[in-house]
Amino acid sequence: MPYSVHFAADVDVPADLRTKVFEIVREIAASMESIPASSAFWSAANAGNAELNLGGWQFEYRIHHRDRRILIVNARRGSGRAV
């Protein structure tokens, strides 16, 4: 079963960007089962929030293995201001 993708309730970004981020993270989720356990991806992902930079925004997400879901927990514009 692949990982599901969700946004935290307080993550507020423009709708078109939200859709694009959802699509990209869903692609990441679909490919995660093929990433070897020894990959640096897992070391980084398990150490804290993973990041995605897109359209001048930085998105942080957490991988919840037990629930098999990815939660996008934060979005910041390039200025570093939390949104």
Backbone as a ProteinNet text record, in pm:
[ID]
protein_1_A
[PRIMARY]
MPYSVHFAADVDVPADLRTKVFEIVREIAASMESIPASSAFWSAANAGNAELNLGGWQFEYRIHHRDRRILIVNARRGSGRAV
[TERTIARY]
84.8	0	89.5	68.1	150.9	117.1	205.3	184.2	81.5	-2.9	-96.9	-31.3	-82.8	-25.7	-132.3	-95.4	-188.9	-118.8	-195.9	-147.3	-196.1	-110.6	-154.4	-256.3	-349.6	-459.4	-411.5	-298.9	-253.5	-158.7	-136.9	-53.2	-141.3	-110.3	-191.9	-106	-129.4	-57.3	-158.7	-121.2	-212.2	-255.6	-379.2	-437.6	-357.4	-309.6	-235.4	-102.5	-37.1	87.8	61.6	-44.6	-82.2	-104.2	-171.4	-196	-64.9	26.4	155.1	237.1	239.9	313.8	254.7	122.5	55.4	97.5	99.4	137.2	281.3	371.8	513.5	533.9	473.6	491.7	424	315.6	250.9	343.7	416.9	515.1	627.4	671	772.3	717.8	594.8	532.2	525	489.9	477	611.2	718.9	849.9	922.9	871.9	944.9	968.2	876.4	894.1	1010	1050.8	1161.4	1296.6	1297.8	1423.3	1486	1608.9	1673.6	1687	1677.3	1687.4	1820.8	1924.4	2056.8	2074.9	1972.4	1982.5	1995.6	2070.8	2084.3	1949.7	1857.1	1723.6	1661.8	1669.9	1607.1	1677.5	1808.1	1879.9	1832.4	1822.5	1778.3	1630.2	1547.5	1403.5	1371.1	1444.5	1418.1	1479	1568.6	1633.5	1545.3	1443.6	1356.3	1269.8	1229.5	1145.1	1224.8	1162.8	1220.5	1173.7	1242.5	1209.1	1189.3	1103.6	1079.7	1077.1	1157	1159.4	1093	994.1	917.8	859.2	882.9	820.3	849.8	972	1007.7	956.4	902.7	851.6	931.9	937.8	1000.2	892.5	876.1	777.7	850.5	803.4	859.1	753.7	799.2	705.1	766.8	679.6	721.2	666.1	746.2	703.7	664.2	538.5	486.2	474.1	573.2	577.5	463	432.1	328	193.4	160.7	33.3	42.3	165.1	190.2	134.3	176.2	131.8	245.3	234.2	327	245.3	291.6	221	305.8	251.5	318.5	286.2	388.6	367.4	394.5	464.8	499.3	527.5	500.2	532.2	584	694.8	752.8	784.7	760.2	808.6	958.9	1022.7	1168.1	1226	1145.9	1194	1219.1	1171.1	1185.3	1068.7	973	856.8	763.3	725	632.7	493.6	428.2	293.2	199
-117.6	0	124	216.3	337.7	433.9	527.9	631.4	731.9	780.9	887.3	1022	1128.8	1261.5	1355.2	1432.2	1524.5	1655.6	1763.1	1892.3	1913.4	1964.9	2005.1	2117.9	2127.1	2223.9	2368	2400.6	2539.8	2575.9	2485.7	2515.8	2583	2709.9	2789.6	2841.7	2790.3	2833.2	2848.7	2921.6	2936	2799.1	2790.4	2662.7	2594.4	2670.2	2607.1	2549.8	2617.3	2568.1	2446.6	2451.8	2339.3	2212.9	2229.6	2115.8	2059.3	2147	2102.9	2030.8	2085.2	2021.6	1884.5	1876.7	1749	1645.8	1684.8	1592.7	1545.5	1637.7	1601.4	1509	1542.6	1459.2	1323.7	1320.1	1192.3	1105.4	1166.2	1091.2	1038.2	1120.6	1076.1	957	968.9	861.8	732.5	743.6	625.1	555.9	631.9	573.2	527.7	561.7	533.1	384.6	300.4	157.4	98.8	167.5	116.7	172	260.3	317.6	219.5	175.8	80.2	135.8	48.4	88.4	155.6	125.1	182.8	320	369.3	497.8	614.7	715.7	837.8	908.4	883.1	941.6	909	782.2	741	801.6	813.3	876.5	1019.1	1092.1	1231.2	1240.1	1157.6	1163	1123.7	1030	985.2	1076.8	1164.5	1256.2	1376.2	1400.2	1515.8	1540.1	1664	1697.8	1694.6	1642.4	1649	1779.9	1825	1953.8	1941.6	2028.1	2042.4	2191.4	2234.6	2375.1	2385.6	2474.8	2487.1	2627.1	2691	2820.2	2928.4	2928.4	3028.8	2997.4	2879.3	2835.3	2716.2	2700.8	2584.3	2510.8	2382.9	2299.4	2196.2	2177.1	2074.1	1966.1	1840.9	1731.7	1622.6	1548.9	1438.1	1308.4	1205.3	1072.7	994.1	955	875.4	730.9	649.5	512.3	428	444.5	362.7	381.6	506.9	537.9	533.7	516.5	515.8	642.3	755.1	883.4	983.9	1083.3	1195.3	1318.7	1394.3	1513.6	1636.1	1726.6	1853.1	1945.1	1981.2	2048.9	2198	2246.8	2387.8	2434.9	2562	2624.5	2764.4	2799.5	2932.6	2988.1	3115.7	3182	3194.6	3223.3	3235.6	3331.8	3425.8	3521.2	3456.3	3331.5	3264.1	3287.5	3369.1	3398.2	3277.6	3227.3	3114.5	3160.7	3073.4	3104.2	2996.8
0	0	0	-92.3	-97.2	16.7	37.2	137.9	86.1	175.4	139.2	169.5	108.2	123.7	178.6	281.5	345.9	378.1	385.3	431.9	574.1	662.1	795.1	778.1	870.5	859.6	848.9	909.7	911.4	796.5	701.9	585.5	480.7	454	363.6	249.3	130.3	10.3	-102.9	-207.6	-321.4	-376.3	-421.1	-463.5	-573.7	-672.4	-781.6	-733.6	-641.4	-584.9	-496.4	-420.9	-334.7	-418.7	-531.9	-620.5	-673.5	-714.5	-767.7	-660.6	-540.4	-429.8	-399.9	-396.8	-371.3	-475.5	-603.1	-710.5	-695.5	-664.7	-650.8	-531.4	-418.2	-298.8	-318.5	-392.3	-422.4	-507.9	-601.5	-680.7	-592.1	-497.1	-400.8	-322.4	-274.9	-196.9	-276.8	-404.4	-488.6	-511.4	-507	-533	-406.8	-290.5	-166.6	-142.4	-182.5	-157.4	-237	-343.8	-424.7	-379.9	-280.1	-231.4	-132.6	-158	-67.7	74.5	171.4	311.7	341.7	264.1	287.1	223	154.7	84.9	182.4	140.3	219.8	235.8	144.8	156.1	291.3	332.1	458.1	578.9	573.3	684.1	703.2	593.1	600	639.8	580.7	607	750.6	805.8	942.4	1047.7	1006	1099.7	1133.8	1057	1080.2	959	941	827.6	698.4	594.6	460.8	398.2	294.7	234.2	84.9	34.3	-108.6	-138.5	-234.7	-276.2	-412.3	-421.3	-545	-556.4	-668.9	-697.8	-595.8	-540.2	-440.8	-301.1	-282.5	-152.2	-104.2	27.3	88	167.6	137.6	206.2	289.9	411.9	499.2	515.7	509.3	529.7	615.9	680.1	767	710.3	720	676.2	800.4	805	916.4	868.5	903.9	854.6	910.1	1035.5	1098.5	1028.9	996.2	930.5	778.8	728.4	583.8	518.8	577.1	522.1	528.4	441.2	440.5	473.3	570.7	615.4	585.6	504.5	475.5	592	668.9	796.4	794.2	690.3	690.3	547.9	523.8	395.3	423.7	358.7	374.4	237	219.9	99.6	109.5	-0.2	-4.8	97.3	147.6	246.7	381.8	399	526.8	619.9	576.6	658.6	658.5	774.7	783.4	740.2	666.3	618.5	663.9
[MASK]
+++++++++++++++++++++++++++++++++++++++++++++++++++++++++++++++++++++++++++++++++++

